[in-house]
Amino acid sequence: MEAKPKSEHLLSLKVMRLTRPTLANPIVVTCENSDLPGHILNIALKNDCTSLEGMETLAVGQFMVLPQSFGNIYLGEIFSSYLCVHNGSHQSVKDVTVKADLQTSTQTIPLSGQNYQIRELAPNYTIDEVIHHEVKETGTHILVCEVVYTPIALGAQPTSFRKFFKFQVVKPLDVKTKFYNAENDEVYVEAQIQNLTAYPICLEKVALESSHLFTVSTLTSNEKSESIYGVVNLLDSGHSRQYLYCLKPQPSLAKDPKLLHNATNIGKLDIVWRSNLGERGRLQTSQLQRMAPDYGDLRITARDLIAKAFLEEPCTFKLQIINTSERQMDLLLGLPNNTSIAWSGISDRMIGTLKPGEMVQIPLCLIPLECGLVSVSGLKLTDTFLKRVYELDDLAQIFVSRLEFN
């Protein structure tokens, strides 16, 4: 980019973006001399800069091509630019100051680190500077460059000119997240990352930085803690990757049901990638928010229940009940038998008063009466004060098989 002031100035300003070259494949288009084009295609192929002399019909590899335009700038990349001020006149100037600012929709960022002042700039001399900035916003960006100088002449006044260079910053990645709240208070996060750039990228790092309320572990690695996508995680343009994480609440958080219910801040995704020529980019999402689970008035879970049982053999577990309402409850537990399971013990059991936020664990024993996948259901909790009944249709499932004797 070159800035030419409307009025004649003694100095000129050039602004060029510093970026790496691209790779180009030679395109071989040839024909026989007896064909209709004749020698036209062969002559054009010999004049092609990407062809080798004497081997024009062979595509021997890729070539580096210098950028011919400003190109795309993606969010998270480092914007580098070269500023050059040249004195093309026949007289010297003094007190030369160069300043560069980057204007976004929300702020103005000074980029000229030196912001120096040159006492005197002789004819045909230049001053230059390289500026760098990590782009952290999408949308329109304006690079504002200002040059101030004073001609060396009797009574000369300081003069200046400003030039504006506009460019767009676009998203390199599309990140979509899903949340799954498990019964054991764990939260599973699925993150889908899609490459929106025009070239392949290598995902160098994809990590979930959890909040202080949770501890995180990744589920996209094998037993050797190696990524399932390999050492080099190459992602083509338009393709996607899925990452799965498991967040477990801190022990102090798990003891307080109300605090656990309000723990909606999950954390941030930190993504680092590199382009096909090694340019580094980084993207960090905003704070991920999950929907708070709705437990209703009571949260009821089965604790220490085995996954596999034998026919007509007793199975013991604990029924955990948490009062998640804002009122006090007087609860009565009913254990009616059905065709699948039978309960051992008193069919109606008085639990007593349960204040808001309180928890109680009741030991129970069931006897499976059928083989296969059996659902633990049919339990009833009755609030004796409001005469409200809470039915537990699908509390848990166990696999029941016959006990074999040798």
N, C-alpha and C positions, 0 to 999 in steps of 0.2 A: 504494500500500500504506500502511495506517495501523496503527500499533501502539498498542493499548490495554492498558495494564498491568492485571494482575489486581487489584491493590490500587490505591486512589486515590492518584495522584501529582499534584503541582502542575504538572508539565510533561507535555506530550504530544509524541509523535514521529510524523512522517509521512515516509515514504520513497516516492519516485516515480521510475520509470525515465524517462529522457529519450531519446526516440526520435522519428524523423521521422514525419509522417503518411503515410497510404496513399492511393492513388488509387482512387476508386469511380466506376463508370459508372451513370448513371441507368437504371432499368429501367422501360420504358413498357409498361403493360398497360391497355388501354382497350377500349371497346365502344360500340356504338350505343345510343341511348336506348331503342329498341324491343327490345333484347335482354333476356335473362332477368335479368342483374344490374342493369339499369337505370342509375341514377346512382351506384351504390355505387363502382365502379371509378374513375369520373371524379372523384368527391369525394376518394377516397384519393390519387389522383394529384396533385390540387391541394394537398393537405396534405403531400406529400412534400417534404422539405427540399432535394432535389437537382433539383427541377423549377423552371422559370422561369415567372413569372406571365404568363399569356396565351399561353405556348408549352409547355404541359405535355406535349403529345404529341410533342415533338421532343427527341431526345437530343443536346443541343448540345455535349457534351464531358464531360470528367472533372472530378471534384471531389475536393478533399483532405478526408480524414476523419481526425479526431484519434484516436489509439489508445485503444481501450476496455479493453484487457487488457495484461498484462505482455508477451505476445508471445513469439516465439522468439528465442533468442540463439544465434548461430552462432560456431563456433570461428574465431578470427582477427579478430572484430569488436571494436569499442571499446564496452565497457559503461559507460554514463554514468547516474548516479543523482543525485537531488536529495534532500538531507537537510534537514528542517525541524523545529526544536524550538520549541514555542510554550508560553508561559506563560498558560494560561487561567484561572488562579486570581486571587484578589484580594490576594495578597501577593507581595512580591518574594523572589527567591532569589539566592544568590551562589555563586561558585566553580563555574560550570556548565562541564562538560567533555563534549565529544561525540567519540566514537571509533567508527570503522567498520573492520571487518576482513572479508576474503573468505576463506572456508575451502573448500579443495578436498580431494580424496582424498589429496593428497600434501603440501600445505603450507598455511600461513596467511599471507595477504598483507595488510599494512596499507594501507588506502585513504584514510583521512582525512588529507589532506596537512597541514592546519593543526594538527589536534589541539590546538586552542586552549582556553583557559580564560577564560570571561567572569566578571568580578568580580561583576557584578550584572545581573539580568534582571528588569525591571519587569513588572507585569501587562499582558497583551495585547501584549507584545513577543515577537519571534521572533529566532532565530539560524538561519542556513542555510548550506549548503555544497554544492558540486557536486563529485562525485568521478568519476574516469575510470580505466578499467583495460582493457588489451588482453587478451582472453580467450585463453589458450594451452592449455587443457585441456578435454576433453570430460567429460560426466558431471554429477553433482550438485554444485552450488555453493550455499553458504550465506552470505548476507550477514548479519553479526553487527553490530548497532548497540548501543552502550552510552551511556547518559546518566547523568552523575554531577552532583549538585547538593547544596546545603545551604540549607535554609529559613532566612530571616532571623528568627530567634526565639531567645530566651534559652535556651541549653543545647541548641539543635538540633544533631543529628548529621548527617553527610553521608549521603545516601541515593542509590540508583541503581536503574536497571532496564535490562534487556537484552532485545532483540527479535531474532528470527531470521526471515529471509526466504529461502526455498528456491526455486531455479530450476534448470532443466536447460540444458546447453550441448550442442548437437548439431553434427554434421559438416555443413558447407556443400557440400563437394566430395568426390567419390570419385575417387581417383587410383590408376590401375593402370599398371604399367610392365612392359615386356618388353625383353629384352636379346638381341642377336645378335652373336656373335663372328665377325668376318671372318677370312679367311686371311692378310690383310695386317696383322694385329694391330689393326685398327680395331674399335671397339665402337659398335654402333648401338642407340640407346635410343628406344623408342616409349612415349610417355606418353599415356594416355587420361584425360581429365578430364570428369567428369559433374557437372552441376548438381543438387544434392540439395535446394536451397532451394525455397520455394513461389512464388518470383517470378523473373523474368528478371534476369540479371546481365550485366555487361560485364567481360570479361577484359581488364584493363588491362596486365598483364604476366605472361608465362609464360616463365621462363628456367631453364636448367640451369646451376647453378654447379658446375663440375667440380672434382674434387680436383686437387692439385698434380701428379699423375702424368699428367694428360691435358690436351689442349687441345680445346675444344668448338666446334662450329659447328652452326647450326640449318639444317634442311632444309625448313622450312615457310615459306620466303620466296622471292620471285622474284629475277630477275637485278638488280632495282633495290633489293634488300634491304628490300622491303616485304612485310608479312605476307600470306599467301594468303587470310586471313580478313578482310582489309580494315582500315581505320583503326578502325572501331567493331566490335569483336568481341563481338557480342551472343549470349548463350547462354541459351536458354529453359529453363524448369524441366524436368528430366528428360532434357535433351539432352546430347550429348557432343561433345568436340573431341579430335582426335588431333594430337600433336606428335612430330616425329622429329628426333633429334640424332645427330651423328656425333662420336665422341671418338677423337682420335689420340694415341697415347702420345708422351711426351716423348722426344727423341733419346737421352738417357741411359738411359731405360727400355727403348727398343727394342734397345739393344745387349746387354742382360742378359736372356736368356730366362727365367731363374729368377725374377728380380724382376718381369718382365712377367707371368709365370704367377700370382704372388701378389698382383698389383694388382687386388683385388676391389672396392675403394672407388671408386665412380663419381662421386658428388657429390650435391647436393641440388636439388630443384625449388623454385623461389621463385615463388609465384603471388599476384598482386594483382588484386582485383576490386572493382567498385562496384555497389551496388544500383540500382534504377530511380530512386531519388531522390538518388543520389550518395554514399551511405554507403560508406565504404572498409573493406575487409577484406583480410587478408593471411594466407597459409598457407604454411608452409615444411615440407617433408617431412623425415623423418630421413635419415640417410646411406643412399643407395641401394647395394645390394650385388648384384654379378653372380656367377654361378657361374664358378669358375675353369675355363678350357677344359682338357679332358683330351686331351693329345697322345699318351699312351702312352709307349713307350720312345724313339721318334724322331718329330721334327716335320720333315716334308718339304714344301717348297713350291717352285713354279716361279717364278723371277724373270726379268723382262725378256722374257717370252714375248708375242709379238704376238698380237692377237686375230683378225686376218685374214691368211691365207696363200694361196699359189697352188699348184696341183697340181704335184707333182714338183719344187718349188723348195725348197732347204734353208732351214730355220728354226733359228736358234741361240737358246739361252737358258741360264740358269744354274740348276742344281739345288742348292737350299740344304738342308742337312741339319744338324739340331741334335740333339745327344744330350740328351734330357730325362730319362734314367734316372739312377739313382744308381751305375751301374757303368761301367767302361771297356769300349768296344766296338772290335773289329777288323772293319771292314766291307768287303764285296766287292759292287760294283755290277754287276748283270746287265742287259743291254739286248737282250732277244729281240725279233725282228721279228714283225709280225702283218699282217693284211690291210689295215689302215688306215694304218699308218705304218711306215717303215723307218729304222733308226738308222745314222748315218754315224760310223764309228770302230770301236774295239775293243769287242766284245760284252761281255766281262768285264773290269772295271777294278777294281784294288785301291785302295781309298781309304786304308786304313791305320788307325792307332789314333785313336780319338776319345774324349777324356775327358768325364766328366759336365759338361754345360753348354757344351761347346765347339761351334763351328759351322764348317762347311766349305762352300764353293761350288764346284761342278764344272761346267765348260762342256760343253754337249751340243749336238748337231746332229741334227735329225730331218728326214725327207722325207715329206710326206703323199702317200698313194697313192690316196685317195678324195676325192670332192667332198662338200660338205655340212659338217655339224657333226661334227668328228672329236674323239674323246676320246684324250688322251695317257695311255696306260695300258700295263700289261704290265711295268713296271720291277720289279726285285727287288733287295732289299738283304739280304745274308746276314751274320749275325754269325758269323764263322769260329770263335770261341772256344766259343760255346754251340750252334753249328749251328742257329741260329734264323733263319728266313726271313721277311722283311717284304715283302709284295706291295703295289704301288701300282696299284690298279685304276682310279682316276679322279683323276689328278693335276691335270689342267687340260683345257680344251676350246678348240679353235680352229675358225674357220670357213674352209673351203677352197673356192676357186673356180678355174675354168680361166683361164689366162693368154690374153687375147685379143690378136690381132695385127691391125693395120689394113692 
